[in-house]
Amino acid sequence: MRSLATRLLILLLLFWPITIWAAGNESASTQPVTPGGVPTAGFLTDLRNILGGTVAAGGSAVSGCQGEDACRFAEQFPSGMVFSGGIHATAGSCTSPTFATTAYTRAGNRVRNAAAAIDYNTVGCNCADPGSDTAWVIASALSADTSGNFQRVSGTDYFVDCVSTSQPTLPNDSTWLMQVGLVNGTINTVARPRGFCSNPQCLFLSVQDPLYGATGDGVTDDRVNIGRAVTDAGAIGTAVFFPCGTYVTNSASPLVSSTDAEHLLLRGAGVTCTTLRQNGTGDVIDVTVTGGTRPIVHISNMTILGNNTAAKCIDLNQTQHSVVENLNIDGCLNHAIDLRGLNSLKNIVRNVRITAGVGALATGRGVNATGNTQTFEYNYFNLGSNVGRYETALDVIGCGGCLSLHNTFDGVPTAIRSRLAFTSIHDWFDVTSGGVVQITTAYVHDANNRLAIVAPVNISLASHVSFTATDRRYLSFIASNEADRGVFAGVITTAILTPPALGGNVNNYAPTGGADASFWRVDAGGTTRNITGIASGVGGRILYIWNFGTGDLIFTHNDIASTAGNRIEVAGAVNYRLHERAIVSLLYDGTNSVWRIGEERPAFLQGTFALNFAAPGAVPGCVDSAAQSFTGVALGDVASTGVNIAQPSTHTLHGYVNAANTVVVRWCQHSGAAADPDGAGATYTVHIWKLQ
């Protein structure tokens, strides 16, 4: 048990002339410990105390904690440790089969027994028929043949207590082996006492331990044997290990089950080495909670098969802080993994390959999750093309604050269904393979809760996201590899839309794809068109409209032709004209449910008038028209005027607002003989820019 460092220390102390000085007491400690190279008796005694020490009564500590190796051992293995063997099987008499043991006692002493049998008749047990008794068996380094109620089995280091009716106190310098039940002259049961550790690291119990007897031969039903290992592991707080093999059951009950346990730790030897298979109709692994227990579960490193008959592959109820990882799951008809219960919390499913069983229920899921803050990462949902496959790969409708990270989805109609707050980061979707559609919908989200999709691969927002919530502020879609898609907080930041040219005035304008684009290229269709309202308004949304065709676009102010909530308000309560090649920005006011023109420039009005001017009375001089009615204009508004005839070079044409709701057109001649500027008359157009 001595470490290499300890041995080196001994050599250095024995063969190097070292003088030890006691701080603060020099006169008492100036004696060389190795005068002339020969260790003194006092030095050797002190060295033995430091390195060896003495285990205190009860074995829970070492006197002064001076015994370095013994102290460390007692701290880590207070009940001792069985290195190999240490248990025998049941028997049809009171004499056990032979078994060998290598163990270390709680004091750190090694006990090794060659193959031997225990005759319980010889150590005071009741082996009568009829009759029953309980025997507590230990291995001990004690020199005496008795310790309390324990008696030595002759010729061995085994001790047996057949007096105590409950687990007795473990004597010093001993370790537990087993609890034996004697019934009618036979060895009826053999169990590990609580606190037993079956390997040096105290990491697991093997289902193939002779105590449990699982075969893993792919034929024998191992359900009951596995159950015994699960029960013992739950009692002592360790894992259940499945060595290489195929462990099967043909039952309607789960192959592996746990009820109201604080934890369940299942570990295989690898997905190509350990297989758990349910040939019946039960689950493969089931964790059931009937009370307030919140079990911690860890399942790893194995293949789990439902054989196209099993219900669920893994059914976990109310688990918290659990991990399901490094698995291959195939062939179950209901959910492959079910994380259920409102108290299911902070569980992780990662690096799992999931394939649905042939004939799987459409209501089955690759992973079905409720509860809160569950994480799914680096999994491969290869649900296949079987008739009756799962309809959805990852169903988190009942899961709040859940996260999907770097998962791959293949061969499933719907990849992800969500309703509560959900985030997806860099998930990969095999939408088509070999020309065959593999995924119809990547995301379905149907409530006003946050859906954040970050950097998805192979999907577009318009084609593969079904966001049926009423308020798109809850949708964030960022950086797809589809170049025309990208949304943040309900506002698309990169998408450009070019809808068909307008064929007339339009109410509640809702071009296809408009909800998923922030920049619209709108063509008026060769003439002036009115837009009375715009659909897809979301509070805070900014929309840019570029009039890239021919003909002006007029956004009519608060026009009842469109539905309330789609209408447009323009400052000054006037219509807004967007000329050819011009751009306007609109902001949706969610508080008042209305679009607002976001560009700060004067509102624009236009009027046309048929007028006929005469020559001025003198040159230079001007002629004014009669006041023309023009609704919406006011003193101070800026006007410009045009005419549909050639303008004489000696004349200038002006317009101005002379009073509220009226304008005047003026011709002025600056040189030459007085002349009529428009002959028999013309059509005059007056443009008004209202000052804000």
Steps between C-alpha positions, in 0.01 A plus 500: 500500500805730525523749214821546298544846654477350851762236418739761366450702818595196711819444300599865530445500874691175556809562293558875509643664816213730594467707814148588612454826685194576705389856443500695826675213693848468357660338805253213496543416134865527412568130520595355158244237407756295309830536688770327302236399243317275751134598573419555867218307666307824559521598135369164381208517744406847380529396136278200558237721666504746213472245220303224665288647774218328681137475392275640769218297648213476253735549207364845407827680567869445565658611826632846432455417133872417501472170316520644151385201293263362764350843559428559133352152465273539802373832364414357158384149597349518851341154456802339334513383141452170317743472214371169357266218596349545842166335432358154443185375331191344655499129578263217582667445837661712773846457347587759240676445170871577521606857433820703529544854625760773477410798717638786704365571843392841622844525666671447167619143560480245223291185550532222247311172518552218253190318377310377803143421608303611805304240694249716687425212737847540652468870587177487701240554226155338503505257211205295613220397265262664563681810625662823387785729594702796376880488475724807471835416337819709514866458414734604780868528586422450871724249673232386744238243397209708627398864504168577660250262337736425210668155491787401274434234234773247580810528283389826335480874560120487463291589806125437540241658734181290528371676812423854384160552339604830337831601348754509785789741547795412281799404717826684459747360246213337303286554189148393406443209263133394498168443674379138471144380552463139624161333453412138578859382493593677175686816401200679358620857437830684473519880503758774539475694827447876461834666453656219297726604212562243228814639339801707607358828372148443641360607163251229403332168553524262205178326398716195423628482858416149631273668753273621218567249225394687186633317193491752215478206259214650295272206585455476877250740655721715725231735633483362855879472530546860386234609747701362791807695391294817460357459852843453658653785305221728611558401861873574503509791256695355211457417131380186324746377239403288197804317361507415130197292408132516403262517794140414411153455640182371340279671755225758504702653785811713445835330462648755743275678749528721805223637724544795736878456505719802559718410205553248222841475334525258205824463308585271210830406341420690176228512235664219300557284806201530738138462385177514700211349303129476578337216305168554673260793515640676806747787513871435487592738785242652734540739793175543696423753772196461725586762762722803533825337387695683227739231376835567339559265205808438287475257208799463269708292260260238367250408228132488597270299272122473501490220241199677336282379790602704804307804616758761608874454488569735794221632725622749762249653743573819700877463458731792572863572409512172306706404194417262215800474271703291257215270400358334192121469531288311248176311458257643757140571405428781745745775604864406468577727798227644721599770749164547667361673804464867588793466739730362231786749516846567352546164330737447206466269200815499290682297239208261452397346168125438486313289244128428520370145501325352198132574555572772756211714618459836329449642850835360605799732519873467468518704820192617688577758769302692759620698799767770478850577370569169328792485256533288186837509327694316228224243445408336168129448440502248213134405514499324166229463236307214660123495483383610841813699588496775762333821381737720705863454597533743793178598679551771763145640503489458878861602564587856601843651442624194313798498260581307184868521401676353196244223446446330163148425376432251222199307374219656704200713395554755781837550663412714804171594667503770768259723686683643799827695482741300283841561341657311209868558415664371183272200452542321167203388291527242222204649313553293187715199425531347157215719380268365774352743751619393846367787712181691425517747790804582709320694775139523617436764770144593593497741795616847599820378661856552379630290213865578423654327198872568456699394193287205383633302205309420178170670582330831422264690723225521238509133402584309818387699805136490608470787750129516568518723809310827463792727588816466293702698753558164667680363193874543452656346190867574451756415232362209304717370217206596277637843401165680486396417854581650839271630772563659835222561756230479237678733256668346200834666439618363166204371299402684178162451336390589146123439477306516171421847362184654639193472280299764685459665833555255785358460848669300780803449276643154579729375224608136529809482722446854624501398865849357448666794324607844616558654158225503235563597138152615390398583141194726465430346160536808277259737676429648841377242757360545848607273787248541782656255749765231551462164671759322722546786742703404809592750769843644425517365145670722242403462135672664203307543173679598181287620209718348231246489214303766314223703655477651849388319817267688733469384862159626606466631853288298745292358217197297612528291184756292692445314826580680823845381599621512137443871442764768442527830681687790341605810693269787414217256429565513123586238242863418426621480139800281421649597165667264257843378621438636851508305828289543811530337843202400712502414870225293659372655822393197704347712775251663263496219237582725205775549243679834512696658218851514636661742252529859621417720199202721406182317412404533133173604334415538131219679318417560132308797359377604151583871458518760222726802543504831309799720416622728779407865486862609502844345469650415730182390669301203641153351464336296785234235465192501711542325836474121451357267763774264636404304813772456760727792413579780740692824504870431509487178294747485212355473147639428155307514176522333160304526177430261211620745228836642405589787728593826315858600566397849601256370764523331842230297671439497876245377752432601858256443787302819553269364771403177672389240245557726195787562258576755229694443176700798361657569155766774484649648177841665533577642151366559149150593387219380728382151393244240603706219666257207444287594200162335537592369847680197650505252789704615797640266766579639843720304746484595866757401764347553838736627768501273809 
